[in-house]
Amino acid sequence: MLKNLKNAFQLFENMGFRYVVFRIGYELERRSGLLKKRFPVQPAFQEFSSLKEWKQLPVRFFAFPGIRTQTTALSNLKQRVQALQQSRLTFFSTKEYEVKDWLTNPTTGYRYDVTKHWTKILDFSPEAGDIKYVWEKSRFTFLYDLIRYNHHFQKDQSKTVFSEIESWIEANPINCGPNWRCSQEISLRVLNWTFALNYYRDSPTLTPERFSHIIHSIYWQIRHVEANIQFSRKAVRNNHALAETLTLYLIGLLYPFFPESTRWKEQGKVWFEQEVAYQIYKDGTFLQFSMNYHRVVIQLLSWGIQLAHLNGERWAPVVYERAKGSLHFLRVCQDTTTGWLPNYGTNDGALFFPLNECHFRNYRPQLNALAGVLGQEQLYEPGLWDEDSHWLGVAPSHAIEEPVADGAYSFDNGGYYLLREQGTLTFLRCGRYKDRPFQADNLHLDIWVGGENIMRDAGSYLYNTDERWTRYFAGTASHNTVMLGEFDQMRKGERFMWYDWITQSRAGWFQNRLRFFEGECTGFQQAGDGIIHSRRVTKVEGKAQWIIEDWLHNASSDLPMHQLWHPNGAFLKGYSVKAFTQSGEEISPATTEGWYSEKYGQKEATKRIVFTTSERYLKTEIKEITQ
C-alpha cells in the first residue's frame, strides 16, 4: 500500500498535474464509452474533390528526381520488390515475414478482431504479441520500395501501389481494429499515401473512382488524428506528437478542399512549432534520449520545412534553430567511417521514409537531406546517401561542408559528452531528467575506433516481451556503466515507466596533461539515500587507450560494485581491458552472458565482461593490443 502511494506521488511529481489529470479523464472516457462516441464507425461516403480538381490545385509537392541510380547498386531493392510480390515484407529493416493480411501478427499468428472499435483494442497483450508487427505493413513504408523500383527500373508499379491501398481500406473499416489504434501510425500511413498519389498523379491507374475512395479514407483518418491529438500532446509528448501535429498541418496544406483543412493547417502549424520548441532542447538534443527517434525527428523536419517552403510558407524561427542544432548534435555523435551513430536509446526500427539503399544504421541520407532543406552545403562526399535529397527536391550542392572537428563537445541540456580524436569517438551520457527517462543508463560509455564500435550499447530489443528482456535491455545491466548489487540506477515500473528519476547530475570535459571527462549522478535510491556514482574517463592522446575510474559514495558495504562492459567481436580480438582496486591489485574479470540487439525484434547472445569488488573504487584500462 505504501509503495503504491509512493509511486502515485512520484508519478504526479514527475509527470505533472496536466498529465495526471488528462490520463485519469481519458481513461474514464474510454471505459465509459464516451471516447468511442467521438469516433464514428463507417460514416457515409463523401466526395470532397474530383481527381481533375485536385490536379488543378495550386499546391506544390516534392519535385521528384530526374536522375537514376545505377541499377547495379539496387540489387537489394529488386529483391525486396520481388518479395513483396510474394507477400513477404522485411520488418524493421531486419527480418522478412510472410504477411497474409492486414490484421494478423506474423510472429504469433494472432488475428485481431476488426469488428472491435479501436478503443477496445489493447496495445499490450501476451496472446497477441507485439502490436507493432501488425502496424508495420499498415504504415506503408514499403510503397517507397515500389516507387523507387518504378523510377530506377522504369517498370510501372502503380497497379500494385493502389491495389495495396484499396485492400487496406477494405480490410480496415473506419475506426475499427488495431490499425486505427495509434494516431502516429495513421499519420504516417496518410503521408505515405500522399507521396504515392503525387508520384502517380498522372498515371491512368489513378482513376477518378479510386481517387475518391482514397480521399474519403484520408479524410476520416485525419479526423481521427485531430479528435485524439491531445492524447499525444499531453499524455505521450514525444515523436508521436511531432508526427501527428505536422500531419495535420500538411494535410490541411495539401488537401485544402476538406471542410476542416484551414483549421488543421493552422492548429497543426502552431502545435508542431510548440512541440519542436519543447521536445528538442536548446543544445539540439532530444527528449527521448534515442538516436533512432532523433532521426525520426530529422525526417519530419525535412518534410515539414521543405513542403512549407515549396508553398510559400515559413515556420517560426525556433523550428530552424532546433533543426540546425539537431544536425550539429547528431553529426558530432556520428562515426565518420560508417555514418553510424551509437546504438543508444530506444530503437524500434523506425525509418519513416526509406528513400535510399544505405544500411539502416547509416544516418548520412537523412542528415544530408535536412542540411539541403535548410540551405546548407552538402555534409558528405557524393554517395548512395544523396538519393533522399533528390526525392525531396533538394539537389545536393557541389560544395562540401567542413567535417566535424576533433575536440571535446558538451551537450549539457541532454547530458551527452563526446571526444573526437584521430579516428576515435568517446561517447558518454550523464543526464538529469525533467522529461520521462526510457533507460537507466547514466554514465554509459561508448567507444569507437576506426569505424568499429568496440564498446557498445546493447540496444533495446522489443517493447512487448518477457519481463526478463525488458529489465535487461532497458535497465543498467545492458550498459557500460556501474551497478550496485542487482539494483538499477532507477526503479523500474510497468511498461515504459521509471520511478526514482535521476534529477541530480553534473559533468564536463577538463584538461591538465591529458583530456578527461568527469561526471557524477545521484541514483540507486532503492538501495539507500544519497548514493552517488562518479566516473572519470581519461583518453590517452594519440592512442586507442582509455582509463576509467569509478567511485560509489554513500553506498552500503553489503552490496558489491559491478562494472559492466559490452564489447564487440573486434574488441575481443584486438583490445585488452584490465581493472584494479585502489591499492593497485588487479581484479579478475567474469565473462557472463550478455545480449546485443542492433535492430528491433532481434537479439544475439554476446560476451559481457564484469568486474566486481566490495570496495567503492575501480580503475580500468582499455587499450589496443600492440603487436
C-alpha positions as CSV (number, residue, x, y, z in Angstrom):
1,M,0.0,0.0,0.0
2,L,2.8,2.4,1.0
3,K,4.7,1.5,-2.2
4,N,1.6,2.3,-4.3
5,L,1.2,5.6,-2.6
6,K,4.8,6.4,-3.2
7,N,4.6,5.5,-6.8
8,A,1.4,7.6,-7.3
9,F,3.1,10.6,-5.6
10,Q,6.2,10.2,-7.8
11,L,4.0,9.9,-10.9
12,F,2.3,13.2,-10.1
13,E,5.6,14.9,-9.2
14,N,7.5,13.6,-12.3
15,M,4.8,13.9,-15.0
16,G,3.0,16.9,-13.7
17,F,-0.6,17.9,-12.9
18,R,-1.6,18.3,-16.6
19,Y,-0.5,14.7,-17.4
20,V,-2.2,13.0,-14.4
21,V,-5.5,14.8,-14.8
22,F,-5.6,14.1,-18.5
23,R,-4.8,10.4,-18.1
24,I,-7.4,10.0,-15.5
25,G,-10.1,11.8,-17.6
26,Y,-9.0,9.9,-20.7
27,E,-9.3,6.5,-19.0
28,L,-12.7,7.4,-17.6
29,E,-13.9,8.4,-21.1
30,R,-12.5,5.2,-22.6
31,R,-14.1,2.9,-20.1
32,S,-17.5,4.7,-20.1
33,G,-17.7,4.6,-23.9
34,L,-17.7,8.4,-24.2
35,L,-14.4,8.3,-26.1
36,K,-15.9,5.8,-28.6
37,K,-18.7,8.2,-29.5
38,R,-16.2,10.7,-30.8
39,F,-15.0,8.2,-33.4
40,P,-17.9,7.0,-35.7
41,V,-17.8,3.7,-37.4
42,Q,-18.3,3.5,-41.2
43,P,-19.7,7.0,-41.9
44,A,-21.5,7.7,-45.2
45,F,-19.3,8.1,-48.2
46,Q,-18.4,11.7,-49.1
47,E,-16.8,13.1,-52.2
48,F,-14.6,16.1,-51.4
49,S,-12.9,16.8,-54.7
50,S,-12.7,15.2,-58.1
51,L,-9.4,13.9,-59.5
52,K,-9.4,16.7,-62.1
53,E,-9.9,19.4,-59.5
54,W,-7.2,18.0,-57.3
55,K,-4.7,18.1,-60.2
56,Q,-5.5,21.7,-60.8
57,L,-4.8,22.9,-57.2
58,P,-2.0,25.4,-56.9
59,V,-0.3,23.2,-54.3
60,R,3.3,22.1,-54.8
61,F,4.7,18.7,-53.7
62,F,8.3,17.5,-53.9
63,A,9.9,17.8,-57.2
64,F,10.7,14.1,-57.9
65,P,14.2,13.3,-59.2
66,G,15.2,13.3,-62.8
67,I,18.3,11.2,-62.2
68,R,18.5,7.5,-61.5
69,T,21.0,5.4,-59.5
70,Q,23.0,2.7,-61.4
71,T,20.9,-0.5,-61.2
72,T,24.0,-2.4,-60.1
73,A,23.6,-0.7,-56.7
74,L,20.0,-1.6,-56.5
75,S,20.1,-5.4,-56.2
76,N,18.6,-5.4,-52.7
77,L,15.8,-3.1,-53.8
78,K,15.0,-5.5,-56.6
79,Q,14.9,-8.5,-54.2
80,R,12.6,-6.6,-51.8
81,V,10.1,-5.8,-54.6
82,Q,10.2,-9.4,-55.7
83,A,9.5,-10.5,-52.1
84,L,6.6,-8.0,-51.9
85,Q,5.0,-9.6,-55.0
86,Q,5.0,-12.9,-53.0
87,S,3.5,-11.2,-49.9
88,R,6.8,-11.1,-48.0
89,L,7.9,-8.0,-46.2
90,T,11.0,-7.0,-44.3
91,F,10.1,-5.7,-40.8
92,F,12.1,-3.0,-39.0
93,S,14.9,-3.4,-41.6
94,T,15.9,-6.7,-40.1
95,K,13.8,-9.8,-40.8
96,E,11.4,-10.9,-43.6
97,Y,7.9,-12.3,-42.8
98,E,5.1,-13.6,-44.9
99,V,2.2,-11.2,-44.5
100,K,-1.1,-12.7,-45.5
101,D,-3.4,-9.9,-44.4
102,W,-3.6,-6.6,-42.5
103,L,-4.7,-8.0,-39.2
104,T,-2.5,-11.0,-38.3
105,N,0.7,-10.8,-36.2
106,P,3.2,-12.9,-38.2
107,T,5.2,-13.7,-35.1
108,T,2.3,-15.2,-33.1
109,G,-0.4,-15.9,-35.7
110,Y,-2.9,-13.9,-33.6
111,R,-5.6,-12.2,-35.8
112,Y,-7.2,-9.1,-34.4
113,D,-11.0,-8.7,-34.4
114,V,-11.7,-6.0,-37.0
115,T,-15.2,-5.6,-35.7
116,K,-14.0,-4.1,-32.5
117,H,-13.8,-0.4,-32.1
118,W,-10.2,0.8,-31.8
119,T,-10.8,1.9,-28.2
120,K,-11.3,-1.8,-27.3
121,I,-8.0,-2.9,-28.8
122,L,-5.1,-3.4,-26.3
123,D,-1.6,-2.2,-27.1
124,F,0.0,-4.9,-25.0
125,S,-1.4,-8.5,-24.9
126,P,0.6,-11.7,-24.2
127,E,-1.7,-13.6,-26.6
128,A,-1.5,-11.1,-29.4
129,G,2.2,-10.3,-29.1
130,D,3.8,-7.0,-30.1
131,I,1.2,-4.9,-31.9
132,K,4.0,-3.2,-33.9
133,Y,4.2,-6.4,-36.0
134,V,0.6,-5.7,-37.2
135,W,1.2,-2.0,-37.7
136,E,4.4,-2.4,-39.7
137,K,2.9,-3.1,-43.1
138,S,0.0,-0.8,-42.4
139,R,2.5,2.1,-42.1
140,F,3.0,1.7,-45.9
141,T,6.7,2.5,-45.9
142,F,7.0,-0.4,-48.4
143,L,5.5,2.0,-51.0
144,Y,8.9,3.7,-51.3
145,D,10.4,0.4,-52.5
146,L,7.8,0.1,-55.2
147,I,8.0,3.8,-56.2
148,R,11.8,3.7,-56.3
149,Y,11.8,0.5,-58.2
150,N,9.4,2.1,-60.7
151,H,11.7,5.1,-61.0
152,H,15.0,3.3,-61.3
153,F,14.0,0.3,-63.5
154,Q,11.2,2.1,-65.4
155,K,8.7,-0.7,-64.6
156,D,5.3,0.6,-63.6
157,Q,4.2,-0.3,-60.1
158,S,1.1,1.9,-59.9
159,K,-1.3,-1.1,-60.1
160,T,0.4,-2.7,-57.1
161,V,0.5,0.5,-55.1
162,F,-3.2,1.3,-55.5
163,S,-4.3,-2.3,-55.0
164,E,-2.5,-2.4,-51.7
165,I,-4.1,0.9,-50.6
166,E,-7.6,-0.2,-51.6
167,S,-7.0,-3.6,-50.0
168,W,-6.2,-1.8,-46.7
169,I,-9.3,0.4,-46.9
170,E,-11.5,-2.6,-47.5
171,A,-10.0,-4.6,-44.7
172,N,-9.9,-1.9,-42.0
173,P,-13.3,-0.3,-41.5
174,I,-13.1,3.3,-40.3
175,N,-12.2,3.5,-36.5
176,C,-12.2,-0.3,-36.2
177,G,-9.4,-2.8,-35.4
178,P,-5.7,-2.5,-34.5
179,N,-4.7,-0.2,-37.4
180,W,-6.8,2.6,-36.0
181,R,-5.3,2.3,-32.5
182,C,-2.3,4.6,-32.9
183,S,-2.6,8.1,-34.4
184,Q,1.0,8.3,-35.3
185,E,0.6,5.1,-37.4
186,I,-2.4,6.7,-39.1
187,S,-0.4,9.9,-39.7
188,L,2.5,8.1,-41.4
189,R,0.1,6.0,-43.5
190,V,-1.6,9.1,-44.8
191,L,1.7,10.8,-45.6
192,N,3.0,7.8,-47.4
193,W,-0.3,7.5,-49.4
194,T,0.1,11.2,-50.2
195,F,3.6,10.6,-51.6
196,A,2.2,7.8,-53.8
197,L,-0.7,9.9,-55.0
198,N,1.6,12.7,-56.1
199,Y,4.1,10.3,-57.8
200,Y,1.3,8.7,-59.8
201,R,-0.9,11.7,-60.2
202,D,-0.8,11.4,-64.0
203,S,-1.0,7.6,-64.1
204,P,-4.0,6.1,-65.9
205,T,-4.2,3.6,-62.9
206,L,-5.3,6.5,-60.7
207,T,-8.9,6.6,-61.8
208,P,-11.4,9.2,-60.5
209,E,-13.3,6.5,-58.6
210,R,-10.1,5.2,-57.0
211,F,-9.0,8.7,-56.1
212,S,-12.4,9.5,-54.4
213,H,-12.2,6.2,-52.5
214,I,-8.7,7.0,-51.1
215,I,-9.5,10.7,-50.3
216,H,-12.6,9.6,-48.3
217,S,-10.3,7.3,-46.2
218,I,-7.7,10.0,-45.8
219,Y,-10.3,12.4,-44.5
220,W,-11.6,10.1,-41.8
221,Q,-8.1,9.1,-40.8
222,I,-7.2,12.8,-40.2
223,R,-10.5,13.4,-38.5
224,H,-9.3,10.6,-36.1
225,V,-5.9,12.2,-35.6
226,E,-7.4,15.6,-34.7
227,A,-10.0,14.1,-32.4
228,N,-7.3,12.3,-30.4
229,I,-4.4,14.8,-30.7
230,Q,-4.5,15.8,-27.1
231,F,-3.5,12.2,-26.1
232,S,-0.2,12.7,-27.9
233,R,0.3,16.3,-26.8
234,K,-0.5,15.7,-23.1
235,A,0.0,12.0,-22.3
236,V,2.7,10.9,-24.7
237,R,4.5,14.1,-25.8
238,N,7.3,12.6,-27.9
239,N,7.8,11.8,-31.6
240,H,4.1,10.8,-31.8
241,A,3.0,14.4,-31.1
242,L,5.5,15.7,-33.6
243,A,4.3,13.4,-36.3
244,E,0.6,14.0,-35.7
245,T,0.7,17.8,-35.4
246,L,2.9,18.0,-38.6
247,T,0.5,15.7,-40.4
248,L,-2.5,17.9,-39.5
249,Y,-0.6,20.9,-41.0
250,L,0.5,19.1,-44.1
251,I,-2.9,17.6,-44.9
252,G,-4.5,21.0,-44.4
253,L,-2.0,22.4,-46.7
254,L,-2.0,19.8,-49.4
255,Y,-5.8,19.0,-49.4
256,P,-7.4,22.4,-49.0
257,F,-10.8,21.0,-50.1
258,F,-11.7,19.3,-46.8
259,P,-14.1,21.3,-44.6
260,E,-11.6,21.3,-41.7
261,S,-8.5,21.9,-43.8
262,T,-8.0,25.5,-42.7
263,R,-8.3,24.6,-39.0
264,W,-6.0,21.5,-39.4
265,K,-3.3,23.6,-41.1
266,E,-3.4,26.5,-38.7
267,Q,-3.6,24.4,-35.5
268,G,-1.2,21.8,-36.8
269,K,1.4,24.5,-37.5
270,V,1.1,26.1,-34.1
271,W,1.2,22.8,-32.3
272,F,4.2,21.5,-34.3
273,E,6.1,24.6,-33.5
274,Q,5.3,24.2,-29.8
275,E,6.3,20.6,-29.8
276,V,9.6,21.3,-31.6
277,A,10.4,24.0,-29.0
278,Y,9.6,21.7,-26.1
279,Q,11.0,18.4,-27.4
280,I,14.2,19.5,-29.0
281,Y,16.4,21.1,-26.3
282,K,18.4,24.3,-26.9
283,D,21.6,22.3,-27.5
284,G,20.0,20.2,-30.2
285,T,19.4,17.1,-28.1
286,F,16.0,15.4,-28.0
287,L,13.9,14.5,-25.0
288,Q,13.5,10.8,-26.0
289,F,17.3,10.2,-25.5
290,S,17.4,8.0,-28.5
291,M,19.5,8.3,-31.7
292,N,16.9,6.4,-33.8
293,Y,14.0,8.6,-32.6
294,H,16.0,11.7,-33.2
295,R,16.4,10.6,-36.8
296,V,12.6,10.3,-36.9
297,V,12.5,14.0,-36.0
298,I,15.1,14.8,-38.7
299,Q,12.8,13.3,-41.3
300,L,9.7,15.0,-40.0
301,L,11.6,18.4,-40.0
302,S,12.7,17.7,-43.6
303,W,9.2,17.1,-44.9
304,G,7.7,19.9,-42.9
305,I,10.2,22.6,-43.8
306,Q,10.5,21.7,-47.5
307,L,6.8,21.4,-48.2
308,A,6.1,24.7,-46.4
309,H,8.8,26.4,-48.4
310,L,7.5,25.0,-51.7
311,N,4.1,26.5,-50.9
312,G,5.4,29.9,-49.9
313,E,5.2,29.4,-46.1
314,R,7.7,29.8,-43.2
315,W,8.0,28.3,-39.8
316,A,8.7,30.1,-36.5
317,P,12.4,30.8,-36.0
318,V,12.6,28.1,-33.3
319,V,12.0,25.3,-35.8
320,Y,15.0,26.3,-37.9
321,E,17.1,26.8,-34.8
322,R,16.3,23.4,-33.3
323,A,16.7,21.7,-36.7
324,K,20.2,23.1,-37.1
325,G,21.0,22.2,-33.5
326,S,19.9,18.6,-34.1
327,L,22.1,18.4,-37.2
328,H,25.1,19.6,-35.2
329,F,24.5,17.2,-32.3
330,L,24.0,14.1,-34.5
331,R,27.0,14.9,-36.6
332,V,29.2,15.2,-33.6
333,C,27.9,11.7,-32.5
334,Q,28.5,10.2,-35.9
335,D,31.3,7.8,-36.8
336,T,32.9,9.3,-39.9
337,T,33.9,5.9,-41.4
338,T,30.5,4.3,-41.4
339,G,28.0,7.1,-41.0
340,W,26.6,5.2,-38.0
341,L,25.8,6.6,-34.6
342,P,25.9,4.8,-31.2
343,N,23.1,2.3,-30.8
344,Y,22.0,4.5,-27.9
345,G,18.5,4.7,-26.5
346,T,15.2,3.1,-27.6
347,N,15.4,1.7,-31.1
348,D,12.2,0.4,-32.6
349,G,13.5,0.2,-36.2
350,A,11.6,3.4,-37.2
351,L,12.6,4.8,-40.6
352,F,9.5,6.6,-41.8
353,F,10.5,7.5,-45.3
354,P,13.1,5.0,-46.7
355,L,14.5,6.5,-49.9
356,N,17.9,5.0,-50.3
357,E,19.9,1.8,-50.2
358,C,22.1,2.6,-47.3
359,H,22.3,0.4,-44.2
360,F,19.6,1.2,-41.6
361,R,22.3,2.4,-39.1
362,N,23.7,4.9,-41.6
363,Y,22.4,8.4,-40.8
364,R,24.0,10.2,-43.8
365,P,20.9,10.2,-46.1
366,Q,18.6,11.9,-43.6
367,L,21.1,14.3,-42.2
368,N,22.3,15.3,-45.7
369,A,18.7,15.9,-46.8
370,L,17.8,18.1,-43.9
371,A,21.0,20.1,-44.5
372,G,19.9,20.7,-48.1
373,V,16.4,21.7,-47.0
374,L,18.0,24.2,-44.6
375,G,20.1,25.6,-47.5
376,Q,23.4,24.3,-46.1
377,E,26.2,22.8,-48.0
378,Q,26.3,19.0,-48.6
379,L,27.6,17.2,-45.5
380,Y,29.4,14.3,-47.2
381,E,31.2,13.4,-50.4
382,P,28.8,12.1,-53.0
383,G,27.3,8.6,-52.4
384,L,24.2,6.5,-52.2
385,W,23.1,8.8,-49.3
386,D,22.3,11.5,-51.8
387,E,19.1,9.9,-53.0
388,D,16.9,11.2,-50.2
389,S,17.9,14.8,-51.2
390,H,16.8,14.2,-54.8
391,W,13.5,12.8,-53.8
392,L,12.8,15.8,-51.6
393,G,13.6,18.1,-54.5
394,V,16.9,19.3,-52.9
395,A,19.7,18.6,-55.3
396,P,22.9,18.2,-53.2
397,S,25.3,21.1,-53.7
398,H,28.8,20.6,-55.1
399,A,30.3,22.3,-52.0
400,I,31.1,20.0,-49.1
401,E,30.8,21.3,-45.5
402,E,33.8,21.0,-43.3
403,P,33.8,17.8,-41.3
404,V,33.2,17.9,-37.6
405,A,36.5,19.0,-36.0
406,D,38.4,16.9,-33.5
407,G,37.9,18.0,-29.9
408,A,35.6,17.8,-26.8
409,Y,31.9,18.5,-27.1
410,S,29.4,19.0,-24.3
411,F,25.6,19.0,-24.6
412,D,24.6,19.8,-21.1
413,N,20.8,20.0,-21.7
414,G,20.6,16.5,-23.0
415,G,23.5,15.2,-20.9
416,Y,25.9,14.0,-23.7
417,Y,29.7,14.4,-23.7
418,L,31.9,13.5,-26.7
419,L,35.5,13.5,-27.6
420,R,36.6,13.1,-31.2
421,E,40.3,12.4,-31.8
422,Q,42.2,10.9,-34.7
423,G,39.5,8.4,-35.8
424,T,38.3,7.6,-32.3
425,L,35.0,8.6,-30.7
426,T,34.4,8.6,-27.0
427,F,30.7,9.0,-26.1
428,L,29.4,9.4,-22.6
429,R,25.9,10.0,-21.2
430,C,25.4,11.9,-17.9
431,G,22.0,13.5,-17.6
432,R,19.3,14.5,-15.2
433,Y,15.7,14.1,-16.1
434,K,12.9,16.6,-16.4
435,D,11.3,14.5,-19.1
436,R,10.4,10.8,-18.9
437,P,13.5,8.5,-19.0
438,F,13.4,5.4,-21.1
439,Q,16.5,3.6,-19.9
440,A,18.6,3.5,-16.7
441,D,21.9,4.2,-18.4
442,N,23.7,7.1,-16.8
443,L,27.5,7.3,-17.3
444,H,27.3,4.8,-20.1
445,L,30.5,4.8,-22.2
446,D,30.6,4.1,-25.9
447,I,34.0,3.7,-27.7
448,W,34.6,3.8,-31.4
449,V,37.9,3.2,-33.2
450,G,38.3,3.4,-37.0
451,G,34.6,2.7,-37.6
452,E,34.4,-0.2,-35.0
453,N,32.1,0.3,-32.0
454,I,34.4,-1.7,-29.7
455,M,32.5,-0.9,-26.5
456,R,28.8,-0.6,-27.3
457,D,25.3,-0.2,-26.0
458,A,23.3,-3.4,-26.0
459,G,20.2,-1.8,-27.7
460,S,16.5,-2.1,-26.7
461,Y,15.1,-5.3,-28.4
462,L,11.3,-5.3,-28.1
463,Y,8.6,-3.3,-26.4
464,N,6.2,-6.2,-25.6
465,T,8.3,-9.1,-24.4
466,D,9.0,-11.1,-21.2
467,E,10.0,-9.1,-18.1
468,R,13.5,-10.6,-18.2
469,W,14.3,-9.0,-21.5
470,T,12.5,-5.7,-20.7
471,R,14.5,-5.3,-17.5
472,Y,17.8,-6.3,-19.2
473,F,17.6,-4.0,-22.2
474,A,16.0,-1.0,-20.5
475,G,18.0,-1.4,-17.3
476,T,21.5,-0.6,-16.2
477,A,22.7,-4.2,-16.8
478,S,22.9,-3.7,-20.6
479,H,25.1,-0.6,-20.5
480,N,28.8,0.2,-20.0
481,T,28.4,1.6,-16.5
482,V,28.2,0.5,-12.9
483,M,25.5,-1.4,-10.9
484,L,25.2,-1.6,-7.2
485,G,24.3,-5.2,-6.4
486,E,21.4,-6.1,-8.6
487,F,19.9,-2.7,-8.4
488,D,19.3,-0.4,-11.5
489,Q,20.1,3.2,-11.2
490,M,16.4,3.9,-11.1
491,R,13.4,1.8,-10.1
492,K,11.5,0.1,-12.9
493,G,7.8,0.5,-13.1
494,E,5.3,-1.0,-15.5
495,R,5.8,-0.8,-19.3
496,F,7.8,2.4,-20.1
497,M,7.6,3.8,-16.6
498,W,10.6,4.5,-14.2
499,Y,10.5,5.8,-10.7
500,D,13.2,7.4,-8.6
501,W,14.3,9.5,-11.5
502,I,17.9,10.8,-11.5
503,T,17.4,14.5,-11.1
504,Q,20.9,15.4,-9.8
505,S,24.0,15.2,-12.1
506,R,26.9,17.2,-13.3
507,A,29.6,16.6,-15.9
508,G,32.1,18.2,-18.2
509,W,35.4,17.9,-20.0
510,F,38.7,19.1,-18.4
511,Q,42.3,19.1,-19.3
512,N,45.6,19.1,-17.4
513,R,48.3,17.0,-19.1
514,L,45.6,14.8,-20.7
515,R,42.0,15.4,-21.7
516,F,39.5,13.8,-19.3
517,F,35.8,13.7,-18.5
518,E,34.3,13.9,-15.0
519,G,30.7,13.2,-14.2
520,E,28.5,12.2,-11.3
521,C,24.9,11.4,-10.7
522,T,22.8,10.6,-7.6
523,G,20.8,7.3,-8.0
524,F,20.2,3.8,-6.7
525,Q,17.5,5.2,-4.3
526,Q,16.1,1.8,-3.7
527,A,19.4,0.8,-2.1
528,G,19.8,3.9,0.1
529,D,19.7,7.7,0.2
530,G,22.4,10.0,-1.3
531,I,24.2,7.3,-3.3
532,I,26.5,8.9,-5.9
533,H,28.2,7.3,-8.8
534,S,31.2,9.3,-10.1
535,R,33.2,8.5,-13.2
536,R,36.3,9.9,-14.7
537,V,37.4,8.9,-18.2
538,T,40.8,9.8,-19.4
539,K,41.7,9.5,-23.1
540,V,45.4,9.0,-23.8
541,E,46.2,11.3,-26.6
542,G,47.1,9.7,-29.9
543,K,46.4,6.2,-28.8
544,A,43.5,3.8,-28.6
545,Q,43.7,3.9,-24.8
546,W,41.2,4.9,-22.1
547,I,41.5,5.0,-18.3
548,I,38.2,4.7,-16.5
549,E,37.8,5.4,-12.8
550,D,34.6,4.7,-10.9
551,W,33.6,5.7,-7.4
552,L,30.4,4.9,-5.4
553,H,29.8,7.2,-2.5
554,N,27.4,6.6,0.4
555,A,26.6,3.1,-0.7
556,S,26.1,0.2,1.7
557,S,29.2,-2.0,2.1
558,D,26.9,-5.1,1.9
559,L,26.3,-4.6,-1.8
560,P,29.0,-5.4,-4.4
561,M,30.0,-2.9,-7.0
562,H,29.8,-4.3,-10.6
563,Q,31.4,-2.5,-13.5
564,L,29.9,-3.8,-16.8
565,W,31.4,-3.9,-20.3
566,H,29.7,-4.9,-23.6
567,P,32.5,-5.4,-26.2
568,N,32.0,-6.3,-29.9
569,G,33.9,-9.1,-31.6
570,A,36.7,-6.8,-32.8
571,F,37.4,-5.7,-29.2
572,L,37.9,-9.3,-28.0
573,K,40.5,-9.9,-30.7
574,G,42.4,-6.6,-30.6
575,Y,42.0,-4.9,-27.3
576,S,42.5,-5.6,-23.6
577,V,40.6,-4.5,-20.5
578,K,42.0,-4.7,-17.0
579,A,40.7,-3.4,-13.7
580,F,42.4,-2.6,-10.4
581,T,41.5,-1.7,-6.8
582,Q,42.6,1.4,-5.0
583,S,45.7,-0.4,-3.8
584,G,46.6,-1.5,-7.4
585,E,45.5,-5.1,-7.0
586,E,44.2,-6.5,-10.3
587,I,40.7,-7.8,-10.3
588,S,39.9,-10.9,-12.3
589,P,37.1,-10.3,-14.9
590,A,34.0,-12.5,-15.0
591,T,32.8,-13.3,-18.5
592,T,29.0,-13.5,-18.3
593,E,26.1,-13.9,-20.8
594,G,25.2,-10.6,-22.4
595,W,22.9,-9.7,-25.2
596,Y,23.0,-7.4,-28.1
597,S,20.1,-6.0,-30.2
598,E,21.1,-3.9,-33.2
599,K,17.6,-3.7,-34.7
600,Y,14.1,-4.1,-33.3
601,G,13.0,-7.6,-32.6
602,Q,16.4,-9.2,-32.9
603,K,18.9,-10.2,-30.2
604,E,22.0,-12.3,-30.1
605,A,24.0,-13.7,-27.2
606,T,27.4,-12.0,-26.6
607,K,30.1,-11.9,-24.0
608,R,29.7,-9.4,-21.2
609,I,32.8,-8.5,-19.1
610,V,32.1,-7.8,-15.4
611,F,34.5,-6.5,-12.8
612,T,33.2,-6.9,-9.2
613,T,34.5,-5.6,-5.9
614,S,33.4,-5.0,-2.4
615,E,35.3,-1.7,-2.4
616,R,33.9,1.5,-3.7
617,Y,36.6,2.3,-6.3
618,L,37.7,0.7,-9.6
619,K,40.3,1.8,-12.1
620,T,40.0,0.2,-15.5
621,E,42.3,0.5,-18.5
622,I,41.1,-0.3,-22.1
623,K,43.8,-0.3,-24.8
624,E,44.7,-1.7,-28.1
625,I,47.0,-4.7,-28.1
626,T,50.2,-3.8,-29.9
627,Q,52.0,-6.4,-31.9
